[in-house]
Amino acid sequence: MTYVRNLGARRRLTVARGSATVEMAFLLPVFLLLVFGVFEFARAWLVLNTLNHASREAVRLAATKENLKANDSEVIAKAQGVAQAAGITGTAASNSSPSGSPSEVSVTTSLNYSFMTGITLLGFSFSGTIPMNASATMRYER
């Protein structure tokens, strides 16, 4: 009689082992999607912070540059150089000429951020671009 009870317990254990595999097969894609999403969000946040940093560095230069004109090549090169030093290519930058009272100058950097290119999960493709913009304004010191 004890032998039959043990046999039933073994059958239940085998069924439970198979159900764990099926559950894992259902949950693994969702879990991986969540993990990739967290990494991609963190990467996008880093790119946005880098664009903000590039704008701030360029506007510092623009605020102290004598005879500043709109879209000054030195200011644009500074913004793009900071972004490229962080490994971000394809940024566009522009600056304004001093205006207002007191005079202010602003720099804007922008980038079309590409995310998760080439990943297909459950028939959905996760690729595309997000436009990112960052700007900084300072009082013109000259």
C-alpha positions as CSV (number, residue, x, y, z in Angstrom):
1,M,0.0,0.0,0.0
2,T,2.9,2.4,0.8
3,Y,4.4,1.6,-2.6
4,V,1.2,2.9,-4.4
5,R,1.3,6.1,-2.5
6,N,4.9,6.8,-3.4
7,L,4.2,6.1,-7.0
8,G,1.4,8.8,-7.0
9,A,3.8,11.3,-5.4
10,R,6.4,10.6,-8.1
11,R,3.8,11.1,-10.8
12,R,2.8,14.5,-9.2
13,L,6.5,15.5,-9.1
14,T,7.0,14.7,-12.8
15,V,3.9,16.7,-13.7
16,A,5.1,19.6,-11.6
17,R,8.5,19.5,-13.3
18,G,6.8,19.7,-16.7
19,S,4.6,22.6,-15.7
20,A,7.6,24.6,-14.5
21,T,9.1,24.3,-17.9
22,V,5.9,25.4,-19.6
23,E,5.6,28.4,-17.2
24,M,9.2,29.3,-17.9
25,A,8.5,29.2,-21.6
26,F,5.7,31.7,-21.2
27,L,7.4,34.0,-18.8
28,L,10.9,34.1,-20.2
29,P,10.0,36.3,-23.3
30,V,8.2,38.8,-21.0
31,F,11.1,38.9,-18.6
32,L,13.6,39.4,-21.4
33,L,11.5,42.2,-22.8
34,L,11.4,43.9,-19.4
35,V,15.2,43.6,-19.0
36,F,16.0,44.9,-22.5
37,G,13.5,47.7,-21.9
38,V,15.3,48.8,-18.7
39,F,18.7,48.8,-20.4
40,E,17.3,50.7,-23.4
41,F,15.7,53.3,-21.2
42,A,18.9,53.7,-19.3
43,R,20.8,54.1,-22.5
44,A,18.4,56.8,-23.8
45,W,18.6,58.6,-20.5
46,L,22.4,58.7,-20.8
47,V,22.2,60.1,-24.3
48,L,19.8,62.8,-23.2
49,N,22.1,63.7,-20.3
50,T,25.0,63.9,-22.7
51,L,23.1,66.2,-25.0
52,N,22.4,68.4,-22.0
53,H,26.0,68.5,-21.1
54,A,27.0,69.3,-24.7
55,S,24.6,72.2,-24.7
56,R,25.8,73.6,-21.4
57,E,29.5,73.4,-22.5
58,A,28.7,75.1,-25.8
59,V,26.7,77.9,-24.3
60,R,29.5,78.6,-21.8
61,L,31.7,79.2,-24.8
62,A,29.1,81.2,-26.6
63,A,28.4,83.4,-23.6
64,T,32.0,84.6,-23.5
65,K,32.8,84.7,-27.2
66,E,33.4,88.1,-28.7
67,N,31.3,89.1,-31.7
68,L,29.1,86.1,-31.5
69,K,26.9,85.4,-34.5
70,A,24.1,82.9,-34.9
71,N,25.2,79.4,-35.8
72,D,28.8,80.1,-35.0
73,S,31.1,77.3,-36.2
74,E,33.2,77.2,-33.0
75,V,30.2,76.9,-30.8
76,I,28.7,74.2,-32.9
77,A,32.0,72.3,-33.0
78,K,32.2,72.5,-29.2
79,A,28.7,71.0,-28.8
80,Q,29.4,68.2,-31.4
81,G,32.8,67.5,-29.9
82,V,31.5,66.9,-26.4
83,A,28.8,64.6,-27.8
84,Q,31.4,62.7,-30.0
85,A,33.7,62.3,-27.0
86,A,30.9,60.4,-25.3
87,G,30.4,58.2,-28.3
88,I,27.3,59.9,-29.7
89,T,27.5,60.8,-33.4
90,G,24.9,62.5,-35.6
91,T,24.1,65.4,-33.4
92,A,23.0,68.7,-34.8
93,A,23.7,71.9,-32.9
94,S,22.7,75.6,-33.4
95,N,23.1,78.8,-31.4
96,S,21.4,82.1,-31.3
97,S,23.0,85.5,-31.5
98,P,22.8,87.7,-28.4
99,S,19.4,89.3,-27.9
100,G,17.1,90.7,-25.3
101,S,17.7,92.8,-22.3
102,P,19.9,91.6,-20.6
103,S,21.5,89.9,-23.6
104,E,21.1,86.2,-23.6
105,V,22.5,83.5,-25.9
106,S,21.2,79.9,-26.3
107,V,22.5,76.7,-27.7
108,T,20.3,73.8,-28.8
109,T,21.6,70.3,-29.6
110,S,19.4,67.6,-31.2
111,L,19.7,64.0,-32.2
112,N,17.4,61.3,-33.7
113,Y,18.1,58.5,-31.2
114,S,17.9,55.0,-32.6
115,F,16.9,52.2,-30.2
116,M,16.9,48.4,-30.2
117,T,17.5,48.0,-33.9
118,G,17.0,44.5,-35.3
119,I,15.4,42.8,-32.3
120,T,12.2,41.0,-33.0
121,L,10.3,39.3,-30.2
122,L,6.9,37.5,-30.6
123,G,6.4,38.9,-34.0
124,F,6.9,42.6,-32.9
125,S,9.9,44.6,-34.1
126,F,11.4,47.0,-31.7
127,S,13.2,49.5,-33.8
128,G,12.8,53.1,-34.5
129,T,14.0,56.6,-33.6
130,I,13.1,59.1,-30.9
131,P,13.9,62.8,-31.5
132,M,15.9,64.2,-28.5
133,N,16.6,67.9,-28.0
134,A,18.5,69.7,-25.3
135,S,19.0,73.4,-24.9
136,A,20.8,75.8,-22.6
137,T,20.6,79.6,-22.2
138,M,23.1,81.9,-20.5
139,R,23.5,85.6,-20.2
140,Y,25.9,87.0,-22.8
141,E,29.0,88.3,-21.0
142,R,30.6,90.4,-23.7
